[in-house]
Amino acid sequence: MNLGVLGSGYVGLTTAICLASIGHKMQIFDIDQEKIKNINQKKLPFFEKDLDNELVKVIENSQLQTVSSINELIEKTDGCFICVGTPSLQDKSIDLSQVKQAVKNIIDKIEETKKKSYTIIIRSTIIPLTTQKEILPIIEKTISSLDLRLAIVPEFLREGQAFSDFMNPDKIVIGGLNEKSNEFVKEIFNFFKENVEIILTNPQTAEMIKYANNAFFSTLISFSNEIANISEKVNGVDAFKVMNALISDKRITTTTKREKFVPDLVTYLIPGCGFGGSCFPKDVNAITRFASKQGENTPLLDAVLEINAKRPSKIVTLVQKLLGDIKNKRISIIGLSFKPDTDDMRSSPSIEIIKSLKEMGASLSAFDPQISKEKFDVNGIGGVEIHSNLEDCLKNSELVILLTKWNDFKNIDQKVLEKNMVIPKIIDGRGFLDSRNFNEGTYYKIGFSTDNK
């Protein structure tokens, strides 16, 4: 099929590359010409494992091409995915202006190019009732004059696993305006039909599915962290062992013929320093704000957000317990991205932790395998030494805080700390390391009393 993608950010470019890789002829457009230039040069503008190699393939075989205008995009395609941003507004609701403008631009170009039929597929995350109240009024005149189809097709891509998630989906949700819309989108994903559930529904249900998905996994994380909070108050309780015991329950982990099948959701049942990224914080805030406007309270999701917001301060409190007055103390932060296998710092717990420690006068150094000084400076923090390797980051430090579970850190032990630090002491904000690899009084982790290792 000849398909377009409007917006070359994380979702848009991933969608374009993956659809091109399964045989569709893809065209992509972005108003940011620097992004288009990078795509033509086979450069991925963000870090995402496996996706960079696939970009090279689909550009070289011309399955993915860039276009210079929306007009050209419409002329060359029979349908287009809208993958523009929906950033948070000051009141935590989402800004729909880019989506609405994208729809308007497409409608204008359809009319200019005199297309007889076209399909608009919205992949951007939009709040329930957006289609009904915001999109349909823009397209209603055009619907009556030509064969225009519309569908909401949310994405369920995890950063760090985007290529794998796209190529091995657990579900494909299609919220079509009518049967023709559903059939067009089903044909796009025909490649997956033997191995995946295709959920056909209406636009408003498709919109809600995306939010329910992210709200659920956010809730699991905050539940784990609340158990960690309680465990920290009880001498000898290890929150990680508590959660591992929960995970072994047969209602979560299935055992068949003595073989255990552990679902991926258990990765959200691990205590840590809070969730971040571009989706969970934004989407949970957006759905609670939407509910409030509908006159509905959301005590559970409000608590999810409250628990998460307090996680960075838990790390800071532990730093103070270990170091006392931290003014002028040299502290190393390892792991800046909100999760491993991505270079995304949006809403990362590391940001709030760094800001708090800076305000208290600490001298900070930091290292992340995918965050350069230039990328770090985008967050507007400043005053932090950004290093290109672990050893330099640890040099002369009195405490190191691990905030991201990068594999680069898995071999950190007592010897590594003693070799590089003034005082070997580490806070494991993810429970990632083995405490047995450290001497007494060196290793501390969240979800465990600070009186114990």
C-alpha positions as CSV (number, residue, x, y, z in Angstrom):
1,M,0.0,0.0,0.0
2,N,1.1,3.6,-0.5
3,L,1.0,5.2,2.9
4,G,2.2,8.5,4.4
5,V,3.3,9.5,7.9
6,L,2.9,13.1,9.1
7,G,5.4,13.7,11.9
8,S,8.9,12.1,12.2
9,G,9.2,11.9,15.9
10,Y,9.5,8.7,17.9
11,V,6.1,7.3,17.0
12,G,6.0,8.6,13.5
13,L,9.4,7.5,12.4
14,T,9.1,4.1,14.1
15,T,5.7,3.6,12.3
16,A,7.2,4.6,9.0
17,I,10.3,2.4,9.3
18,C,8.4,-0.7,10.5
19,L,5.6,-0.5,7.9
20,A,8.2,0.0,5.2
21,S,10.0,-3.1,6.4
22,I,6.9,-5.3,5.9
23,G,6.5,-4.1,2.3
24,H,4.5,-0.9,2.3
25,K,5.7,2.1,0.2
26,M,6.0,4.8,2.8
27,Q,6.3,8.6,2.5
28,I,7.2,10.7,5.5
29,F,6.9,14.5,6.0
30,D,7.9,16.8,8.9
31,I,7.9,20.6,9.1
32,D,11.3,20.3,10.8
33,Q,13.5,19.9,7.7
34,E,16.5,19.0,9.9
35,K,14.7,15.8,10.8
36,I,14.0,15.1,7.2
37,K,17.7,15.7,6.3
38,N,18.8,13.2,9.0
39,I,16.4,10.6,7.7
40,N,17.8,11.0,4.2
41,Q,21.3,10.6,5.6
42,K,20.1,7.4,7.3
43,K,20.5,8.9,10.8
44,L,18.1,8.1,13.5
45,P,17.4,11.3,15.5
46,F,17.0,9.3,18.8
47,F,18.5,6.2,20.2
48,E,16.4,3.0,19.8
49,K,18.1,-0.3,19.4
50,D,17.6,-2.2,16.1
51,L,15.7,0.6,14.6
52,D,18.8,2.3,13.2
53,N,19.8,-0.7,11.1
54,E,16.2,-1.0,9.8
55,L,16.2,2.7,8.8
56,V,19.3,2.1,6.6
57,K,17.6,-0.9,4.9
58,V,14.3,0.8,4.1
59,I,16.0,4.0,2.8
60,E,18.4,2.1,0.6
61,N,15.7,0.0,-0.9
62,S,13.4,3.1,-1.3
63,Q,10.6,1.6,0.7
64,L,10.8,4.7,2.9
65,Q,11.1,8.1,1.2
66,T,10.9,11.7,2.5
67,V,8.7,14.3,0.8
68,S,9.1,18.1,0.8
69,S,5.4,19.1,1.4
70,I,2.1,17.8,2.6
71,N,0.8,18.2,-1.0
72,E,3.4,15.7,-2.2
73,L,2.5,13.4,0.7
74,I,-1.2,13.3,-0.2
75,E,-0.5,13.0,-4.0
76,K,1.7,9.9,-3.4
77,T,-0.5,8.1,-0.8
78,D,-3.9,6.6,-0.2
79,G,-3.8,7.1,3.5
80,C,-1.8,8.9,6.1
81,F,-0.8,8.3,9.8
82,I,-0.9,11.5,11.9
83,C,1.9,11.2,14.4
84,V,2.4,14.7,15.7
85,G,2.9,15.7,19.3
86,T,0.2,16.1,22.0
87,P,2.2,17.9,24.7
88,S,0.9,18.7,28.2
89,L,-0.6,22.1,28.9
90,Q,-0.1,23.9,32.2
91,D,-3.2,22.4,33.7
92,K,-1.9,18.9,32.7
93,S,-4.5,18.4,30.0
94,I,-3.1,17.8,26.5
95,D,-2.6,20.2,23.7
96,L,-4.5,19.1,20.6
97,S,-3.5,22.0,18.4
98,Q,-0.9,20.0,16.4
99,V,-3.4,17.2,15.7
100,K,-6.2,19.5,14.7
101,Q,-3.9,21.5,12.4
102,A,-2.5,18.3,10.8
103,V,-6.1,17.1,10.1
104,K,-7.0,20.6,8.6
105,N,-3.8,20.6,6.5
106,I,-4.6,17.1,5.1
107,I,-8.2,18.0,4.3
108,D,-7.1,21.2,2.5
109,K,-4.5,19.3,0.5
110,I,-7.0,16.5,-0.3
111,E,-9.3,19.1,-1.8
112,E,-6.5,20.8,-3.7
113,T,-5.2,17.6,-5.2
114,K,-8.8,16.5,-5.9
115,K,-8.4,13.1,-4.3
116,K,-11.5,11.0,-4.7
117,S,-10.8,8.9,-1.6
118,Y,-8.4,9.0,1.3
119,T,-7.9,7.6,4.8
120,I,-6.7,9.6,7.8
121,I,-5.3,7.5,10.6
122,I,-4.6,9.2,13.9
123,R,-1.8,7.6,15.8
124,S,-1.1,10.5,18.2
125,T,-2.4,9.9,21.7
126,I,-5.6,11.8,22.0
127,I,-8.0,12.1,24.9
128,P,-11.5,10.4,24.7
129,L,-14.1,12.4,22.7
130,T,-11.4,14.2,20.7
131,T,-12.6,12.6,17.4
132,Q,-16.2,13.4,18.2
133,K,-15.8,17.0,19.4
134,E,-12.6,18.2,17.7
135,I,-11.9,16.1,14.5
136,L,-15.3,15.5,13.0
137,P,-16.2,19.2,12.8
138,I,-13.1,19.7,10.7
139,I,-13.8,17.0,8.2
140,E,-17.6,16.8,8.1
141,K,-18.0,18.8,4.9
142,T,-15.3,16.8,3.1
143,I,-16.8,13.5,4.2
144,S,-20.0,14.3,2.4
145,S,-18.3,15.3,-0.8
146,L,-15.8,12.3,-1.2
147,D,-14.9,9.0,0.1
148,L,-13.0,10.1,3.3
149,R,-12.2,7.5,5.9
150,L,-11.0,8.1,9.5
151,A,-9.6,5.8,12.2
152,I,-8.0,6.0,15.6
153,V,-5.1,3.5,15.8
154,P,-3.2,4.0,19.0
155,E,0.4,2.7,19.4
156,F,1.7,0.6,22.2
157,L,5.4,1.0,21.7
158,R,7.8,0.8,24.7
159,E,10.9,3.0,24.4
160,G,13.9,0.7,24.1
161,Q,11.6,-2.0,22.7
162,A,9.9,-0.1,19.9
163,F,11.0,-2.2,16.9
164,S,10.3,-5.5,18.7
165,D,6.9,-4.3,19.9
166,F,5.9,-3.1,16.5
167,M,6.9,-6.4,14.8
168,N,5.5,-8.6,17.5
169,P,2.3,-6.8,18.6
170,D,0.0,-8.2,21.3
171,K,-3.0,-6.3,19.9
172,I,-3.9,-3.9,17.1
173,V,-6.7,-1.5,18.0
174,I,-8.7,0.1,15.2
175,G,-11.3,2.7,16.1
176,G,-12.8,3.3,12.7
177,L,-15.4,5.8,11.9
178,N,-17.2,3.2,9.7
179,E,-16.6,-0.2,8.2
180,K,-14.6,1.2,5.2
181,S,-12.2,2.8,7.6
182,N,-11.7,-0.4,9.6
183,E,-11.2,-2.5,6.4
184,F,-8.5,-0.1,5.1
185,V,-6.5,-0.2,8.3
186,K,-6.9,-3.9,8.6
187,E,-5.3,-4.3,5.2
188,I,-2.3,-2.2,6.4
189,F,-1.7,-4.7,9.3
190,N,-2.6,-7.8,7.3
191,F,1.0,-8.9,7.7
192,F,0.3,-9.6,11.4
193,K,-3.2,-11.1,11.1
194,E,-2.3,-14.7,11.9
195,N,-0.5,-13.9,15.2
196,V,-2.3,-11.0,16.8
197,E,-5.7,-9.9,18.0
198,I,-7.2,-7.1,16.0
199,I,-9.7,-5.2,18.1
200,L,-12.3,-3.3,16.0
201,T,-14.2,-0.6,17.9
202,N,-15.3,3.0,17.6
203,P,-13.0,6.0,17.9
204,Q,-13.9,6.9,21.4
205,T,-13.2,3.4,22.7
206,A,-9.9,3.3,20.9
207,E,-9.0,6.6,22.4
208,M,-9.8,5.3,25.9
209,I,-7.9,2.0,25.4
210,K,-4.6,3.8,25.0
211,Y,-5.1,5.7,28.3
212,A,-6.3,2.6,30.2
213,N,-3.2,0.8,29.0
214,N,-0.7,3.4,30.3
215,A,-2.7,4.1,33.5
216,F,-2.6,0.4,34.4
217,F,1.1,-0.1,34.1
218,S,1.7,3.2,35.9
219,T,-0.4,1.9,38.7
220,L,1.7,-1.3,39.0
221,I,4.8,0.8,39.4
222,S,3.3,3.0,42.1
223,F,2.0,0.0,43.9
224,S,5.5,-1.5,43.9
225,N,6.9,1.8,45.2
226,E,4.3,2.1,48.0
227,I,5.2,-1.4,49.2
228,A,8.8,-0.2,49.1
229,N,7.9,2.8,51.2
230,I,6.4,0.7,53.9
231,S,9.2,-1.9,53.8
232,E,11.8,0.9,54.4
233,K,10.1,1.5,57.8
234,V,10.4,-2.1,59.0
235,N,13.9,-3.3,60.0
236,G,14.9,-6.3,57.9
237,V,12.1,-6.3,55.3
238,D,13.4,-6.4,51.7
239,A,10.8,-5.0,49.3
240,F,12.3,-6.8,46.3
241,K,11.9,-10.2,47.9
242,V,8.3,-9.2,48.8
243,M,7.5,-8.3,45.2
244,N,9.3,-11.5,43.9
245,A,7.1,-13.6,46.2
246,L,4.0,-11.8,44.8
247,I,5.1,-12.4,41.2
248,S,5.5,-16.1,41.9
249,D,1.7,-16.3,42.7
250,K,0.0,-18.6,40.1
251,R,-2.4,-15.8,39.3
252,I,0.6,-13.9,37.8
253,T,3.2,-16.5,36.9
254,T,1.8,-19.6,35.2
255,T,3.4,-23.0,35.6
256,T,2.8,-25.7,33.0
257,K,4.6,-29.0,33.1
258,R,7.0,-27.6,35.7
259,E,7.9,-24.7,33.3
260,K,7.2,-21.2,34.5
261,F,5.8,-18.6,32.2
262,V,6.4,-15.1,33.7
263,P,4.5,-12.3,32.0
264,D,6.2,-9.1,30.9
265,L,4.0,-7.1,33.3
266,V,6.3,-8.2,36.2
267,T,8.9,-5.6,35.0
268,Y,6.4,-3.1,36.3
269,L,6.3,-4.8,39.7
270,I,9.8,-3.8,40.8
271,P,10.4,-1.0,43.2
272,G,12.4,2.0,41.9
273,C,12.8,5.7,41.9
274,G,9.6,6.4,39.8
275,F,8.3,6.2,36.3
276,G,9.1,8.9,33.7
277,G,9.3,9.3,30.0
278,S,7.0,10.9,27.5
279,C,3.9,8.8,28.1
280,F,3.1,7.6,31.6
281,P,3.3,10.9,33.5
282,K,1.6,12.8,30.6
283,D,-1.1,10.3,30.0
284,V,-2.1,9.6,33.6
285,N,-2.3,13.4,34.2
286,A,-4.3,13.8,31.0
287,I,-6.9,11.2,31.8
288,T,-7.4,12.4,35.4
289,R,-7.8,16.0,34.1
290,F,-10.3,14.7,31.5
291,A,-12.2,12.8,34.2
292,S,-12.4,15.9,36.3
293,K,-13.9,17.9,33.5
294,Q,-16.6,15.1,33.2
295,G,-17.3,15.5,36.9
296,E,-15.6,12.2,37.8
297,N,-13.1,11.7,40.7
298,T,-10.0,9.5,40.2
299,P,-8.7,8.8,43.7
300,L,-6.7,5.7,42.5
301,L,-4.9,7.5,39.7
302,D,-4.4,10.6,41.8
303,A,-2.6,8.4,44.3
304,V,-0.5,6.8,41.5
305,L,0.7,10.3,40.5
306,E,1.3,11.4,44.1
307,I,3.4,8.3,45.0
308,N,5.4,8.7,41.8
309,A,6.1,12.4,42.4
310,K,7.5,11.6,45.9
311,R,10.0,8.9,44.7
312,P,12.9,11.3,43.8
313,S,12.7,12.9,47.3
314,K,13.1,9.4,48.8
315,I,16.5,9.2,47.1
316,V,17.5,12.6,48.3
317,T,16.4,11.8,51.9
318,L,18.6,8.7,51.8
319,V,21.5,10.8,50.5
320,Q,21.2,13.1,53.5
321,K,21.0,10.1,55.9
322,L,24.3,8.8,54.5
323,L,26.2,12.0,54.1
324,G,24.7,14.5,56.5
325,D,25.3,18.0,55.2
326,I,25.8,17.5,51.5
327,K,27.1,21.0,50.7
328,N,30.2,20.7,48.6
329,K,30.1,16.9,48.8
330,R,31.0,15.3,45.4
331,I,28.2,12.9,44.3
332,S,28.1,10.9,41.1
333,I,24.8,10.2,39.3
334,I,24.9,7.2,36.9
335,G,22.0,6.8,34.6
336,L,20.1,9.8,33.4
337,S,17.5,8.4,31.0
338,F,14.2,7.4,32.5
339,K,14.8,3.8,31.5
340,P,17.6,1.8,29.8
341,D,18.0,1.4,26.0
342,T,16.7,5.0,25.4
343,D,18.2,8.5,25.4
344,D,14.9,10.0,26.6
345,M,15.2,12.1,29.8
346,R,11.7,13.5,29.7
347,S,10.2,13.3,33.2
348,S,13.1,11.2,34.3
349,P,13.5,10.9,38.1
350,S,17.1,11.9,37.6
351,I,16.1,15.5,36.8
352,E,14.3,16.1,40.1
353,I,17.0,14.4,42.1
354,I,19.8,16.4,40.4
355,K,17.9,19.6,40.9
356,S,17.4,18.9,44.6
357,L,21.0,17.9,45.2
358,K,22.2,21.1,43.4
359,E,20.0,23.3,45.6
360,M,21.6,21.7,48.6
361,G,25.0,22.6,47.3
362,A,26.3,19.2,46.2
363,S,29.1,19.0,43.5
364,L,27.6,16.7,40.9
365,S,29.1,14.5,38.1
366,A,27.0,12.3,35.9
367,F,27.3,9.6,33.3
368,D,24.8,7.8,31.0
369,P,25.7,5.6,28.0
370,Q,23.4,7.6,25.7
371,I,23.3,11.1,27.2
372,S,25.9,13.5,25.9
373,K,26.5,16.9,27.4
374,E,24.5,18.5,24.6
375,K,21.5,16.3,25.3
376,F,21.8,16.9,29.0
377,D,21.9,20.7,28.6
378,V,18.6,20.6,26.7
379,N,16.9,19.9,30.1
380,G,18.2,23.3,31.3
381,I,19.8,22.1,34.6
382,G,23.4,23.2,34.2
383,G,26.3,23.0,36.6
384,V,26.7,19.2,36.3
385,E,29.9,17.6,35.0
386,I,28.8,15.2,32.3
387,H,31.3,12.4,31.6
388,S,31.7,10.0,28.7
389,N,32.7,7.0,30.9
390,L,31.9,5.5,34.3
391,E,35.4,5.8,35.8
392,D,35.7,9.5,35.2
393,C,32.3,10.1,36.6
394,L,33.2,8.2,39.9
395,K,36.5,9.9,40.3
396,N,36.9,11.4,43.8
397,S,33.2,10.9,44.6
398,E,31.9,10.3,48.1
399,L,28.6,8.7,47.0
400,V,27.3,7.3,43.7
401,I,23.6,7.0,42.9
402,L,22.4,4.5,40.3
403,L,19.2,5.6,38.6
404,T,18.9,3.6,35.4
405,K,19.4,-0.1,34.9
406,W,21.9,0.1,32.1
407,N,23.8,-3.2,31.4
408,D,26.9,-1.0,31.4
409,F,26.5,-0.8,35.2
410,K,25.9,-4.5,36.0
411,N,29.5,-5.2,36.9
412,I,29.9,-2.5,39.4
413,D,31.2,-3.9,42.7
414,Q,33.3,-3.1,45.7
415,K,36.5,-3.1,43.7
416,V,35.2,-0.7,41.1
417,L,34.1,1.8,43.8
418,E,37.3,1.5,45.8
419,K,39.4,2.1,42.7
420,N,37.7,5.4,41.8
421,M,35.9,6.9,44.8
422,V,37.2,8.7,47.9
423,I,34.6,6.9,49.9
424,P,33.0,3.8,48.4
425,K,29.3,4.1,48.9
426,I,26.4,3.5,46.5
427,I,22.6,4.0,46.5
428,D,21.0,1.6,44.1
429,G,17.8,3.4,43.1
430,R,16.6,0.4,41.0
431,G,17.7,-2.6,43.1
432,F,19.7,-3.6,40.1
433,L,23.0,-4.7,41.7
434,D,23.8,-7.7,43.9
435,S,24.4,-6.5,47.5
436,R,26.8,-9.5,48.0
437,N,29.3,-7.8,45.8
438,F,29.8,-5.0,48.3
439,N,31.3,-4.7,51.8
440,E,29.2,-3.8,54.8
441,G,28.2,-0.2,54.9
442,T,28.8,0.3,51.1
443,Y,25.6,-0.7,49.4
444,Y,22.2,0.8,50.0
445,K,19.0,0.4,48.0
446,I,15.4,1.7,48.0
447,G,12.8,-0.6,49.6
448,F,15.2,-1.6,52.4
449,S,15.9,-0.1,55.9
450,T,19.0,2.1,55.8
451,D,20.1,0.3,59.0
452,N,20.8,-2.8,56.9
453,K,22.5,-3.6,53.6
